[in-house]
């Protein structure tokens, strides 16, 4: 008896299913791997993007530091005898010179505000401006050039808005060419005729020197390890005043950091001798003090007198340093007051000490409030030809905002009005 075994092809039927399942599972696993890879790549890309974004934000520098890295302006002309920088050439030769020293701690904003107020004071219509810097600074160059451009916009606006212009257009007599360059000639349109004439508006030149040019040997370096600008500036004055002594009658020495010029103090020298020097006093906290200290940061007088005073001050500095045990503690203000009290040393200088103290910046706030209540758009600053910043925390740009933006021309000339 035999057995017949019949084998059904079950395995053959299962194999296709198994292969199909394997193929489907492999395809699904491969797609899963692809999706995982894509998600991983996306996460990596996002991480790289956020890393670059954070790095960019962390290394982003503020506007002030960017301004400091601006390209230095191209100052084509030198001020005098191959030295200095000529920022602006005036319209004519001037009788008065303003020498403003810029100490190391002065900021670009402070310099711009000083120069803007100086332009608006009217004193630049008959004076040249000479800045003395501790060292070359492209940021200061940019600040001066920017303010000069704004001032010239006001000048140009005068011809279009004659009645609204605040600077006097009184025609000056012919006085020769400025020491810093040739006279500017412009086209002026009067009626139907246009002719080449001398400009009617008068404004002075603006130049700048660093102390290394005016005192190349650093005269006081042999006596002090570090010579501050408050002392070294007295070594610069004799040289610069000696070179221009035949070109100017009066000179004003002013500290940019501590003072703001709002009026014409040089008008007090009209009938004074060339040896006259006028000093102002500083307010003192001592109620019973009969003698107020004089202000060494604001000195004006005849060129001859101021030059003699500068020479005497330089000698006094050297004498005090050699006699003082702690040389680095020598105070410029103390030495200046000692010099002023020594009549024998200054016997060839007609020294005049004003009884009125230099006004503090805070004294203008009351005047501002009165003007704002009365509807006046400008400050009555005729009583304040010079103000001292002092220890006030007032924002200078805020204090003088209404005064500097009082006319429609101001909004054209100044971007912050």
C-alpha positions, 0 to 999 in steps of 0.5 A: 500500500502506497501513500501519495503525498501531494504538496501544495505550493503554500511556501511559494504563495507565502514567499511573494507575500513575504517578499512584498512585505519585505519590499514594503517594509524596506521602502517604508524604512528608507522613507523613514530614514530619509524623513529623519535625515531631512529633519536632522538637516533642517534642525542643523540648518536652523541651529547654524542660522540662529548661531550666526544671528546671535553672533551678528547681534553680539558683535554689532557695534552701536552708532557711536563706535561706528562713527568713530571708525568713519573715514577721516575727511579729506582736508586739502588745505593746511591752515598756516605755514604747512601746519594745521587744518583749514576747515573753512576759509572766511570772507575777509581778514578779521581783527579778533581771534578765538582760541578754543582748546579741546581737552581729552575728555571733550565729546563730539556732541559737546564740540558740535554744541559749542561750535553751533552756539558760537556761530549763533552768537554773532561773534564769528562775524568778526572773528576767526576760530582756532581750535587746539586739540590734544591730538588728531581726531577724525571724529572732531574733524567730522563734527566741525565740518558738519557744523560748518556745512549747517552754518553755510546752509543758514547763510545760503538760506538768507538770500531766499528768506532775507527777512527771517534770517537772524544773523546780521548782514551789515556790510563790512569795510574792505579789510584785506584777505584772511590770513588763512586763505584767499577771499571768497567770491560768490554770485549774488542776484540783486533784481534782474542783474547777476554780477560777481561781487564780494559776499555781503555776509561776513564770517570768519575762518575755522582752523585747527592745530594739535599741540604737537604742531604748536609745541613740538618739543613738549616743553614741560615733558622734562618736568612732568611724566604726563603733561595734561593739556590744561598746562601744556596749552600755555606753552602753545599760546606764545607760539601761535600768538607770536605768528599771528600778532600782526594780523589780530588785535584781540584774542579770546582763550576759552575752554570748550569743555567748561564754557559756552560762548553765547555773545560777543565779549570782545566788544568790551575791548573796543577802547582798551589798550593792546596790553589789556587783559580781562578776567572773570571770576568764579562763584564761590561757596564761601559766604564770607570770602572777599576775594573770588577765584578768577576763571582760567578757562575764559581769558580775553584781551589784546593780543600783546597782553594775552601773549605776555600773560601766557609767557608769564603763566608758562614760567609760573608752571615751571617754577611751581613744578620744580619747587613742588614735591608732588609734581603731578598734583600741580593745579592749573587753576591754583597757579593761575590765581597765584599769578594774577595776584602777583602784580610784580610779575604782571607789571607789563600787563594791564590786568582787569578782573571783572567783579561779575562772576561767570554765569552757570548753565543752570541760571539759564533754565529760569529764563527758558521757562519765562520765555516758554510761558510768554510764547517767545521762541528764542532766548534773551541771552544778551546778558549771558555772553559766556556761561559755564557748564559747571557741575550741572546735569542739564542736557545742553541740547535740550536747554538750547533746543528752542533757541537753536530751532527758533526759525524755519531756516533752522529746520533746513540747516540742522537735521535735529530741529 
